[in-house]
Amino acid sequence: MEGLNRRKLSFLPVFAQAVAAVAPAGAMAVIPALVFPAFARGSAAPNLVVTFGAAMALMVLVSFCLRPMAKRMAAVSGLYSYTAKGLGQRAAITAGWSAIFGYGLVAMAGLLAVGTYADQILVNLGVGLAEPKLSMVLAIFIAMGAAWYLMVRGIQISAWFTLTMECISIGLLTVLMIVYFSLNAPAVSFDSVFAWSGDSDSLWIGIVVAVSAFVGFESAATLGGEAHKPFISVPRTLTWTPVLAGTLYLLAAISQDLALAEAPLAIMTSSTPLSDLFAQTSPLFAAVLDLGIAASWFACTIASLSALVRILFCMGREGVAPRLAGRIHAVHQTPSSAIMVVMPIVAIVPLVVIVSGASPEQGLVILFTLGAYGYLGAYLLASASLPFFLRRIGEDTYSSWILGALTPLVLGFMLWKATSVSILTGSLQAFVYAGVLLISIAYSTILKVRSPERLSSVGIYDETVDADLYRGGSN
């Protein structure tokens, strides 16, 4: 891990990384609105509170599995390294590819959301453009350039920036929702909030989409080498981020269930349903809301890419990815080469969605769902690693074996149900993710046969060095 800016991040920047990756403000505004209409076309929509409650419970279970490993190992690649120490190197390759797939898809969705809501700001302000796609494309290029600059300059700068953006965005969203309900109180009814109106099939896909609102909370584990006290700050972040985010999402789900229940079909099926809803009351309020949502998704893009490039950096150092990915910026001590490789790939997908004329709303659903598949696959392998990880160091317990068995079973069952429903509806998303898994398995098999020494190097982590030792007055 030589070259990284080690032991510099206090608890708040580590927590900021997880919060920004989750993007609570953006997720509060976008994900519930996507869940509601996505399954309401031709069938009953699942209850938002039940859907997000189940997703929250699932993510809390995952955090319980990751916390013990984070308290014992300072990893630069998070789930990838945990899996290597628990289930072995070949499983780690699959977990790493799955995590990279998840981080990449959510970063793409983040950029697409930035472009979509940047264009919506102009619409609500009454600024007409001859070519609406142009504003979206420009917004994505600007966001990509700003993200590259902040990431190369260092995780501490980008973490503080993203935390500030999230706090402002959450504040804006909360105030605007209060104002909206103050002006529209007679039109809302609480009867529908806890009423079940969907079926079990819609619930499973709904949970997968809802899970995408939580994914990224574990990204703090990729800062194990750069955190000042990794065995304290990382476990605390893993524990509290899904709980705090889940509480916000349940409140947002209730609010949007009330707000969207009687909304016109044009708003429910819009790419920016919450913004369109606010525009009915005040276009200016809607523009402010759009700005907060765009800022939140920009922060999410930075945090997701920061986690992704650290996994790629670790793989580059191990030799299972191109060595170029393991190079460090000489001045800023960041994985700049991995950043340069990843940025164009992540940016091209949202640009293609916009230029092709595809619906941004449908693009977001596809990207979030695919990203959730990637995260859930990585979570499953990392959670299953817990008892084996602890057994290696003689600290396994009955509870760790129960937790390490229960969590993967629940994750696997949910993935299986969601995949079955997805296939029956003709969606190719499950096949795309299955293809990624098969390629990762084939790659690890090739490594085992042709380069066993490279495969055996998987699982490096941050070790104590002489400079870390306390030397009294000399420190």
Solvent accessible surface area in square Angstrom, and as a share of the most:
residue,aa,sasa,rsa
1,M,37,0.16
2,E,149,0.67
3,G,28,0.27
4,L,6,0.03
5,N,54,0.28
6,R,47,0.17
7,R,54,0.20
8,K,120,0.51
9,L,3,0.01
10,S,56,0.36
11,F,78,0.33
12,L,83,0.41
13,P,0,0.00
14,V,0,0.00
15,F,36,0.15
16,A,0,0.00
17,Q,4,0.02
18,A,0,0.00
19,V,17,0.10
20,A,0,0.00
21,A,2,0.02
22,V,4,0.02
23,A,0,0.00
24,P,5,0.03
25,A,2,0.02
26,G,0,0.00
27,A,0,0.00
28,M,15,0.07
29,A,1,0.01
30,V,4,0.02
31,I,0,0.00
32,P,0,0.00
33,A,1,0.01
34,L,2,0.01
35,V,0,0.00
36,F,28,0.12
37,P,2,0.01
38,A,29,0.22
39,F,31,0.13
40,A,32,0.25
41,R,113,0.41
42,G,88,0.85
43,S,60,0.39
44,A,47,0.37
45,A,12,0.09
46,P,3,0.02
47,N,5,0.02
48,L,1,0.00
49,V,25,0.14
50,V,70,0.40
51,T,0,0.00
52,F,1,0.00
53,G,26,0.25
54,A,39,0.30
55,A,0,0.00
56,M,36,0.16
57,A,61,0.47
58,L,8,0.04
59,M,0,0.00
60,V,29,0.17
61,L,39,0.19
62,V,0,0.00
63,S,1,0.01
64,F,94,0.39
65,C,0,0.00
66,L,0,0.00
67,R,77,0.28
68,P,31,0.19
69,M,0,0.00
70,A,2,0.01
71,K,92,0.39
72,R,97,0.35
73,M,13,0.06
74,A,4,0.03
75,A,1,0.01
76,V,1,0.00
77,S,0,0.00
78,G,1,0.01
79,L,6,0.03
80,Y,0,0.00
81,S,0,0.00
82,Y,1,0.00
83,T,0,0.00
84,A,5,0.04
85,K,46,0.19
86,G,13,0.13
87,L,64,0.32
88,G,22,0.21
89,Q,62,0.28
90,R,93,0.34
91,A,24,0.19
92,A,0,0.00
93,I,0,0.00
94,T,15,0.09
95,A,0,0.00
96,G,0,0.00
97,W,72,0.25
98,S,0,0.00
99,A,1,0.00
100,I,38,0.19
101,F,32,0.13
102,G,0,0.00
103,Y,4,0.01
104,G,6,0.06
105,L,17,0.08
106,V,3,0.01
107,A,0,0.00
108,M,20,0.09
109,A,0,0.00
110,G,0,0.00
111,L,1,0.01
112,L,0,0.00
113,A,0,0.00
114,V,13,0.07
115,G,0,0.00
116,T,8,0.04
117,Y,2,0.01
118,A,25,0.19
119,D,21,0.11
120,Q,25,0.11
121,I,30,0.15
122,L,49,0.25
123,V,88,0.50
124,N,16,0.08
125,L,94,0.47
126,G,66,0.64
127,V,71,0.41
128,G,71,0.68
129,L,78,0.39
130,A,115,0.89
131,E,88,0.40
132,P,74,0.46
133,K,78,0.33
134,L,96,0.48
135,S,13,0.08
136,M,17,0.08
137,V,28,0.16
138,L,92,0.46
139,A,16,0.12
140,I,0,0.00
141,F,101,0.42
142,I,124,0.63
143,A,7,0.06
144,M,39,0.18
145,G,37,0.36
146,A,38,0.30
147,A,0,0.00
148,W,99,0.35
149,Y,110,0.42
150,L,21,0.10
151,M,7,0.03
152,V,13,0.07
153,R,91,0.33
154,G,10,0.10
155,I,12,0.06
156,Q,76,0.34
157,I,77,0.39
158,S,2,0.01
159,A,2,0.02
160,W,103,0.36
161,F,68,0.28
162,T,3,0.02
163,L,23,0.11
164,T,67,0.39
165,M,45,0.20
166,E,1,0.01
167,C,78,0.47
168,I,93,0.47
169,S,3,0.02
170,I,39,0.20
171,G,34,0.33
172,L,53,0.26
173,L,8,0.04
174,T,62,0.36
175,V,86,0.50
176,L,11,0.06
177,M,23,0.10
178,I,108,0.55
179,V,42,0.24
180,Y,21,0.08
181,F,41,0.17
182,S,80,0.52
183,L,107,0.53
184,N,37,0.19
185,A,54,0.42
186,P,131,0.82
187,A,76,0.59
188,V,38,0.22
189,S,61,0.39
190,F,137,0.57
191,D,124,0.64
192,S,47,0.30
193,V,0,0.00
194,F,144,0.60
195,A,50,0.38
196,W,115,0.40
197,S,69,0.44
198,G,13,0.13
199,D,68,0.35
200,S,67,0.43
201,D,69,0.36
202,S,10,0.06
203,L,30,0.15
204,W,44,0.15
205,I,24,0.12
206,G,0,0.00
207,I,8,0.04
208,V,0,0.00
209,V,1,0.01
210,A,0,0.00
211,V,0,0.00
212,S,5,0.03
213,A,0,0.00
214,F,1,0.00
215,V,1,0.01
216,G,0,0.00
217,F,0,0.00
218,E,1,0.00
219,S,0,0.00
220,A,0,0.00
221,A,1,0.01
222,T,2,0.01
223,L,0,0.00
224,G,2,0.02
225,G,0,0.00
226,E,2,0.01
227,A,0,0.00
228,H,101,0.45
229,K,115,0.49
230,P,7,0.05
231,F,95,0.40
232,I,80,0.41
233,S,4,0.03
234,V,4,0.02
235,P,3,0.02
236,R,128,0.47
237,T,1,0.00
238,L,0,0.00
239,T,27,0.16
240,W,138,0.48
241,T,4,0.02
242,P,1,0.01
243,V,46,0.26
244,L,90,0.45
245,A,6,0.04
246,G,0,0.00
247,T,66,0.38
248,L,50,0.25
249,Y,0,0.00
250,L,47,0.23
251,L,107,0.53
252,A,8,0.06
253,A,0,0.00
254,I,43,0.22
255,S,26,0.16
256,Q,3,0.01
257,D,8,0.04
258,L,14,0.07
259,A,9,0.07
260,L,1,0.00
261,A,38,0.29
262,E,144,0.65
263,A,12,0.10
264,P,67,0.42
265,L,124,0.62
266,A,79,0.61
267,I,15,0.08
268,M,26,0.11
269,T,46,0.27
270,S,21,0.13
271,S,28,0.18
272,T,5,0.03
273,P,4,0.03
274,L,1,0.01
275,S,0,0.00
276,D,34,0.18
277,L,5,0.03
278,F,3,0.01
279,A,29,0.22
280,Q,118,0.52
281,T,51,0.30
282,S,24,0.15
283,P,69,0.44
284,L,111,0.55
285,F,65,0.27
286,A,0,0.00
287,A,5,0.04
288,V,48,0.28
289,L,2,0.01
290,D,0,0.00
291,L,106,0.53
292,G,6,0.06
293,I,3,0.02
294,A,11,0.09
295,A,21,0.16
296,S,0,0.00
297,W,3,0.01
298,F,23,0.10
299,A,0,0.00
300,C,1,0.00
301,T,0,0.00
302,I,1,0.01
303,A,2,0.02
304,S,1,0.00
305,L,0,0.00
306,S,3,0.02
307,A,0,0.00
308,L,7,0.03
309,V,0,0.00
310,R,6,0.02
311,I,2,0.01
312,L,29,0.14
313,F,0,0.00
314,C,0,0.00
315,M,5,0.02
316,G,0,0.00
317,R,76,0.28
318,E,6,0.03
319,G,4,0.03
320,V,6,0.03
321,A,13,0.10
322,P,100,0.63
323,R,151,0.55
324,L,78,0.39
325,A,4,0.03
326,G,5,0.05
327,R,149,0.54
328,I,37,0.19
329,H,53,0.24
330,A,102,0.79
331,V,113,0.65
332,H,53,0.24
333,Q,68,0.30
334,T,3,0.02
335,P,0,0.00
336,S,18,0.11
337,S,21,0.13
338,A,0,0.00
339,I,1,0.01
340,M,108,0.48
341,V,65,0.37
342,V,10,0.06
343,M,10,0.05
344,P,80,0.51
345,I,104,0.53
346,V,4,0.02
347,A,4,0.03
348,I,94,0.48
349,V,47,0.27
350,P,0,0.00
351,L,22,0.11
352,V,85,0.49
353,V,22,0.13
354,I,6,0.03
355,V,97,0.56
356,S,77,0.50
357,G,49,0.47
358,A,53,0.41
359,S,54,0.35
360,P,29,0.18
361,E,6,0.03
362,Q,76,0.34
363,G,9,0.09
364,L,0,0.00
365,V,16,0.09
366,I,64,0.33
367,L,10,0.05
368,F,0,0.00
369,T,5,0.03
370,L,17,0.08
371,G,0,0.00
372,A,0,0.00
373,Y,3,0.01
374,G,0,0.00
375,Y,1,0.00
376,L,0,0.00
377,G,9,0.09
378,A,0,0.00
379,Y,0,0.00
380,L,45,0.23
381,L,37,0.19
382,A,0,0.00
383,S,0,0.00
384,A,19,0.15
385,S,0,0.00
386,L,1,0.01
387,P,3,0.02
388,F,66,0.28
389,F,10,0.04
390,L,8,0.04
391,R,139,0.51
392,R,161,0.59
393,I,87,0.44
394,G,67,0.64
395,E,78,0.35
396,D,51,0.26
397,T,73,0.42
398,Y,195,0.74
399,S,76,0.49
400,S,7,0.05
401,W,87,0.31
402,I,115,0.58
403,L,38,0.19
404,G,6,0.06
405,A,53,0.41
406,L,83,0.41
407,T,0,0.00
408,P,18,0.11
409,L,129,0.64
410,V,54,0.31
411,L,0,0.00
412,G,25,0.24
413,F,102,0.43
414,M,7,0.03
415,L,25,0.12
416,W,160,0.56
417,K,50,0.21
418,A,0,0.00
419,T,38,0.22
420,S,37,0.24
421,V,15,0.09
422,S,5,0.03
423,I,78,0.39
424,L,151,0.75
425,T,103,0.60
426,G,58,0.56
427,S,32,0.21
428,L,124,0.62
429,Q,29,0.13
430,A,9,0.07
431,F,111,0.46
432,V,70,0.41
433,Y,15,0.06
434,A,41,0.32
435,G,27,0.26
436,V,27,0.16
437,L,52,0.26
438,L,121,0.60
439,I,103,0.52
440,S,0,0.00
441,I,85,0.43
442,A,51,0.39
443,Y,56,0.21
444,S,2,0.01
445,T,52,0.30
446,I,91,0.46
447,L,6,0.03
448,K,105,0.45
449,V,114,0.65
450,R,194,0.71
451,S,16,0.10
452,P,73,0.46
453,E,113,0.51
454,R,85,0.31
455,L,13,0.06
456,S,74,0.48
457,S,41,0.26
458,V,5,0.03
459,G,2,0.02
460,I,54,0.27
461,Y,84,0.32
462,D,10,0.05
463,E,108,0.49
464,T,96,0.56
465,V,70,0.40
466,D,91,0.47
467,A,85,0.66
468,D,48,0.25
469,L,89,0.44
470,Y,180,0.68
471,R,123,0.45
472,G,29,0.28
473,G,87,0.83
474,S,86,0.56
475,N,114,0.59
